[in-house]
Amino acid sequence: MLIPFIVMLSVITLLCGFMQGYGAMAWQRSDETVDKFGNVLYSSGKCKGNDASMKFVWCIVVFNVGVLLMALWQAYEARGE
């Protein structure tokens, strides 16, 4: 069990590292409500990335779903033993 875990951890770490290098996510805050003196009364923020970052996120999601499906298949095959 240790070898598949190390492989999974390595792949996820590499994907996250490449995502930081090519399409890092960044926090963006926008002012929603400003009073008559220019003071911000309400603001909201969210983490946004570019197209490259979303490709890496989808790669991570697809990889994790693939690992989950492989684990489910192995559990299905081992159910009778």
N, C-alpha and C positions, 0 to 999 in steps of 0.2 A: 504493500500500500504506500510505502514511502516514495518509491520511484514515480508513480503517476502523480502524486501530490507535488513533488519537486518539479516535474515537467509542467504541470498546470500553473504553479506559482511562477515559474520562469517565463512562460508564455505571457501571462497577465502582466508581469513586471516589465517585460520588453515592450508590450503594447502600450502600457501606461507611460513608459519612458519615451517612446517614439511620439506619443501624443503630446507630451510636454514639449518636445523639441520642434514638432512641425505644426501643431495646432492647439496651443495651450488655451485652456478655458480662462476667462477673465470675469471678474465681478463688475457689473455695471449698475450704477445707481442713477435713478432719474427722479427729479422733483415733481411731485404730483400737485401739491397745493402750496401756494406762496401767498403771503399776506401783502397788504399795500405798501409795506416798508421793505419788501424783498426778502423777508425771513421765510425759510422753508418750514412749513407746518407739517407736511406729510411727504414722505419719500418712499420709494420702493426700489428694490434691487433684485437682480437675478444673475446667475452665472451663465454667460453666453460664450459660445465658441464659434469658430468659422467652419467652413465645409470640411476641412481636413479633420478637425476634432470630432465631428459627428461620424465620419468614416471610421475613426478609431473606436468610438463608443459602440458603433454597430458591430465591429469586429469582435470586441470584447463580449458583447451580448450573444452573438452567434457562437462564439467559442464556448461560453458557459452553457448555453442551451444544448450544444453538441455533447459536452461532457455529461450533462444531466441525462440526456437521452441514452448515452452509452451506459451510464450507471443503472438506469431503469431497465434497459435490455439485459444487463448482467443479472439484476435481481429477478427478472422474469425467467431467465434461463435456469437460475439456481433455486427456483421455488420448490421443486420436487425433490431436491437432494437433502 
